[in-house]
Amino acid sequence: MDEFRARSARLGLADRVTLPGWIDQPTAAALCAAADILMLPSHAEGLAMSFWRAGARACVVATPVGAHGEVIEPSSAGC
């Protein structure tokens, strides 16, 4: 996480981006409730539950792995 925090600082985003790292479930629920965007960069997923849960409340930015492409159709429901 230190590398990504340093990169966000170099890009001038440190005051606009939160990178909490590993968190427990109550903290995750609170962060999701307050978030506008969920970013899910992954190299391997089936269909992440966070993808489903956040999609009802926020914009989801996710990599095209696992079943994400089966749920979000490019050019009609997402990109």
BELBELGI-V322310 format. One record per backbone hydrogen bond with DSSP energy under -0.5 kcal/mol. NH is the residue of the N-H (numbers start at 1). CO is the residue of the C=O. E is the energy in kcal/mol with one decimal. If there is no record, write none. Layout:
nh->NH co->CO e->E
nh->NH co->CO e->E
//
This chain:
nh->5 co->1 e->-2.6
nh->6 co->2 e->-2.5
nh->7 co->3 e->-2.1
nh->8 co->4 e->-2.3
nh->9 co->5 e->-1.9
nh->10 co->6 e->-2.4
nh->11 co->7 e->-1.9
nh->12 co->9 e->-1.4
nh->13 co->8 e->-3.4
nh->14 co->8 e->-0.8
nh->16 co->13 e->-2.5
nh->17 co->13 e->-1.5
nh->19 co->17 e->-0.5
nh->28 co->24 e->-2.4
nh->29 co->25 e->-2.6
nh->30 co->26 e->-2.0
nh->31 co->27 e->-2.5
nh->32 co->28 e->-2.6
nh->33 co->29 e->-2.0
nh->34 co->30 e->-1.2
nh->35 co->31 e->-0.9
nh->35 co->32 e->-0.5
nh->38 co->59 e->-2.8
nh->39 co->37 e->-0.5
nh->40 co->38 e->-0.6
nh->40 co->61 e->-3.5
nh->42 co->40 e->-0.7
nh->52 co->48 e->-1.3
nh->53 co->49 e->-2.9
nh->54 co->50 e->-2.4
nh->55 co->51 e->-1.5
nh->56 co->52 e->-0.7
nh->56 co->53 e->-0.8
nh->57 co->54 e->-2.0
nh->58 co->54 e->-3.4
nh->59 co->36 e->-2.3
nh->61 co->38 e->-3.1
nh->61 co->59 e->-0.5
nh->62 co->60 e->-0.6
nh->63 co->40 e->-1.5
nh->65 co->63 e->-2.1
nh->67 co->46 e->-3.9
nh->68 co->65 e->-1.7
nh->70 co->67 e->-1.0
nh->71 co->67 e->-1.2
nh->71 co->68 e->-0.7
nh->72 co->68 e->-2.7
nh->73 co->71 e->-0.7
nh->74 co->72 e->-0.6
nh->75 co->78 e->-1.8
nh->76 co->73 e->-1.8
nh->77 co->73 e->-2.8
nh->78 co->73 e->-1.2
//
